[in-house]
Amino acid sequence: MLEGKLLNLRVMEKEDLSLLAEWFNNPEVFGEYNPLRQLSKVETEKMLESPLELKPFIIEKKDGTKIGFIAHFHVLHPSGSKLEIGYTLIPNERGKGYCTEAIQIMVDFLFLSRETMRIQATTDTRNLASQKVLEKTGFKKEGTLRKYIFVRGELRDAYLYSILREEWKEPRILIGSISS
């Protein structure tokens, strides 16, 4: 478990698959900036076994309440694999600083445990909240990915953000032990 000040990140287990499928299937949770999905528990499990090595974590408040998820995965690139993160919170827990802390914990974890020089994230150009959180956590906007994602009947642009190891420098939020 990765421990922060306000919340913990826990590796997703099989018993979490039903909740993850429920979140994916709920447009309010998965958000207006992501593709609409309808996935069974079996399909959700298969997605987690993808070649991109998706590694999802449940975001939990200190009292154990599950409020979202954050994941890291490999993005295939000619120069080698790159790490990317993706995240979402349930609607009534947004705007309280939880996503900022979850991203900071994940960035600390990845730079402490992986030999990577960069972590990236993409966000719909209309998703101002996600852009604000990424910038607060040290990510820099690199550019626009035109017609990058199909969302609700249209191809939308996305911004590419990244944080480099030398910009990160040291852990900012990870306070507990790293255990599996």
Order of alpha helices (4+ residues) and beta strands (2+ residues): beta-beta-alpha-alpha-alpha-beta-beta-beta-alpha-beta-alpha-beta-beta-alpha
